[in-house]
Amino acid sequence: MRLESPQAAACNPVANNQCAIGFLQELDRALYDHLHWQNALYRALVSDGAADADASAADGETRCAFGRWYLGLSEATRARDRALEDMWAMHRRMHAAARDLLAIHERGAAIPVATFDAYVDVAQDFKLALLKYQRRIISEVCTLDPLTGAGNRYAMDLRLTEEWERTRRTGLPCSLCMLDIDHFKHINDAYGHAAGDTALRVISRHLKGDGRAYDNLFRYGGEEFLICMPNTALAPAEAVFNRLREGLAALRIPLEGGGELSLTASFGVAPLLPDEPIEHSVELADHALLCAKSSGRNRVCVWDMARRGG
């Protein structure tokens, strides 16, 4: 059982919904075949029938459904996700334990309980890891924007609700930022929508890579992003966003036909208010963004409730 095409083998199931569906289908098939392989192993152990030759082969882990699927993946796909490597290691240990069982059985000796339990434990760990990986892909596909890899609106609503409840409970601050790419329509008109998509992906990587690990990035819509900054008041949030703004302006995005593209973004920052609906705080960040754009773009504006008298 192999992936249907080199393109599928090299795809990213987290960032590509169509690829994720193919991944899940392949994993379902691998799990189904794994259960049948395991049942055949048990039948061989409790009867006088011979085990499948692949089960006792020294390279049996490469011959079963999961092994063929895993080895059919590109090196880039395997390297991208440590969970895949961990499952492969579990899978190899499971096959080694199965070979130990079969070797004892073929000698006509009784299988020690500890040897059998060792196989059952690793086989169960492998099955659970496979199911956990499937659930993770499903969860990420449901919560990530497929173009940029940022969180989608559904994920944003969940995260903002968590932070809003936390600020109400603890009184700790949380800052929100709405940012918009300046003159994005000009990028699409002048260079094409493919260049616009590339710009969105580069910007998302920049914001996640140069931002703080515990902040959350979401694609709000079009060329707008929202960032949630837990435990952060407005002043330090403003400093972080000015750093991100300057780094973004310094980026050079290569174009497919040659040349490169530079761009800037405007940032609007506001507090997540514990005594107001979440939508109101998002609106305040949007108001601050409008102030940044009307003030000349490529700047950070803060909606300071204290200075504005609420």
N, C-alpha and C positions, 0 to 999 in steps of 0.2 A: 504494500500500500504506500504509494508515493504521492506527493503533491502533484497537481495536474500540470503545472507549468513552471519554468524557471522564475517567471514573474511572481507566481504565488509563493514559491519557495523563498524568495527574498523579501517578501512584503512584511510590513509591521502590523500585526493584528490589533495593536492598541490604537494606531493612528489611521487605520483604514477599515471602515465597517465591512466592506465586501470581503476583504482579506480575513477579517475576524470570523465571519460566517463560515468561510472555508476551513479555517483553523478549527473551529468548534466541531464541524462535521467530521474532520479527520480524527480529532480527539475522541469523538463519540465512537467512531468505528474502531479505533485502537483499543478503547476501553471494552467494547463489545467482544472483540477478538481476544483480548487479554483474559476475560472471564471464561471464554470457551477453552482457551489454552490451559487455564488453571484447572478447570473441571476435568479435562483430559488427563492432566497430571495426577489428580486425585484418583481417577479411575484406574490408572496404571499402578498406583501405589497399593490399592486395596484389592486388586484382581491379579490374575496371572497374565494379563495382556501386556504386550510390550509398549513402552512409551514411544511417543513420536520421536523420530531421530533428531529433529531440530532441538528438542528439549534437552537432550543429553549432549548435544554438540558443544565443543569448547567455545564456539562463537554463537551460541544459541540466541544471545541477546540481540544479535544483528539480523536474525532471521524472522523474528516474530513481527507482528503488525506494528507495535510501538517502535521497535528498533528500526524497521525500514522507514517508518515515518520520520523519526528523529534524524536519521542519517540522510534523508532526502531534503532536509532543511539546508539552507545556505549557512555558511560559517557566520555571516553577518547576523542572521536571525538568531542563531544559537548564542553568539557572543553578546547580543543585545539584552538577553534576559537570563539572569543567573538561575531562575527557577527551572528553566529547561535543562540546564547542566545538572542541577540537583536531582531532577527526576531521572535523568539518564544514569547518574551514579546509583540511585536506588534501584533502578531497573536492572543494572548489571549485578548488583548484590543479590537481587531476587533470583536471577537466573543461576548465579553461582550456588545459592542455597538449594535451588531445585535440583541442580546436578549432584549435590551431596546426597539428597534424598534418593535419587534414582540409582546412584552408585551403590548405596547400602541395600536398596531393594533388589537390585540385580544380583547381589551376592547371596540373596536369600536370608539375610539377617534382619532382625527386628530393628526398626528405626527408633533411636532414642527420642524420648519426649523432648529433650532440650533441642535436638537437631530439627525436629518438626516444628517446634515453637519458634525457632529462629527464622525458619522460612515463612511461617504465617505472619510473624511480626513485620518483616520487611515487605512481604506482599501486600499487607494491609496498609503500610506506610506509603507504598507506591500508589495504590489505588486512591487513597485519600489525597495525596499530592496532585494526582491527575485531576480529581474532582475540584480541588481547591483552585488549580490553575484555570480550569474552565470557568468557575465562578468569578475569578478575578477578571478574566477577559470580558465576560458579560457585564460586570460592574463598570469596568473602564469604558467600554463601548457606550454604555448608557450615560456616562457622566463626562466624557471628553468630546471636545470639538474635533471632528476628524481632520480638518485642514491644518489647524495650528497646534493641536495637542493640549491646548488650554482647557480648563473646565468649561462645560456648557452652561446654559441658563438653569437647567435642572440642578446641576451640581452647585451652582451659585446660590440658588434659593435655599438648598439644604445647609450650606456652610454659613450663610449669613444668618439663618435662623439659629444655628448653634451659637454663633458669636453674640447675637443679640440677647439670647437667654443668658449667656455667660456674663455679659456686661451688666445685665439687670441683677444677677445674683451676686457678683463680686465687686461691681463698681469700677473694674479696671477698664482703661480706655481701649478703643478700637477705631482705627481710621480706615476710610474707604477712599479709593481714587478711581475716577473715571478718566481714561485717556483716549485720545482720538488722533489718528495719524493725519498730519496736516496735508491738505491738498491731495488726498488719496485719489479722488476722481481723476486728477491730472495724470497720475501714475497709470491708471487703467487706460485712459484715453491715449496717452503718448506711447506707452510701451506694451499695452495689451493686458488682458486679465491674468495671463500666466505669470507675468511679472508682478502683478498685484498680489497674487496668491503667494509667490515666493517672498515678497516683502512681508506679508502677514506671518509667514512661518518664521522668518528670520527675527522679526520683532518679538514674537512669542518666545523663541529660544533665548534672545537677549534678556528679556524681562525675567524669565525663569532662571537663567544662568547667572546674571549679575544681581538679581534680587536676593532677598533673604530666604533661607530655606523654609522657614515657617510661615511665610506669607502665601497667599493663594491667588492665582491668576485665573481669570475667566474671560472668555470671549463674550462680550455683551451683545454684539451684533455688528455685522459689516466690519468696519475698521475700528470699532470701539472695543476697549477692554476694560474690565473692572478688576482692581486689586484690593484684597482685604488684608489689613495689617493688624493682627491681634496684639494686644498689650502695647499699643503704640499711640502716643498722643500726637497732636497735629504738628508740633515743631519738629520732632525727630522724623516724622513721616515726610514732611516737606523736604528735609535734608536728603533723605533716601531718594525721593523722586527727582530731585534736582540732579543727583548723581546719575540716575538712570536716564534722565533726559539728555544729559551731556554725552553719555556713552552712546545713546541711540543716534544722536546727531553726528557722531564720529564714525558710525558704521558705513561701510561701502558694500553694497549688495551687487554681486556680479550678475549681468544679464546674459541670457542664452546666446544672443546674437553678437555678443561682445560689448564692451563698455561696462559701466557700473552705475548704480543708482544710489543716491543718498536721500535721506528724508529726515523729518523731525516730527515731533508729536507734542500735543498740548495736554496738560495734566490738571485735573480739578480734584481737590482733596477736601473731605468733610468728615466730621465725626459720625460714628454709628451711635445714634441717640437711643439710650435704653428706655426712655419714656415716650417714644414716638414709634409709629409703624416703620418697619424696615424700608418700605418704599419711600418714605419721606427723607430718610438719610441718603438714599440713592439719588433722589431728586436734588438734594443739596450739593452732592458731588457733581451732578450734571450741571447745576447752576455755576459752580466754580469752574467747570470746564468751559462753559460759555464765556465766562469772564476772561479765562486764559486766551481763548481764541479771539475775542474782541479786542484784547490788549496787544495783539500782534503775533500770537501763536508762539510755539516753541518756548513755553514757559510753564511754571507751576503756579497755580492760584489756589489759595486756601479759603474755605468758607468758615471763618472764625465766628462761632456763635457768641462768644463773650464780647468781641468788639462790635458785633452787630446788635447786641442787646437782645439776643434770642430771636 
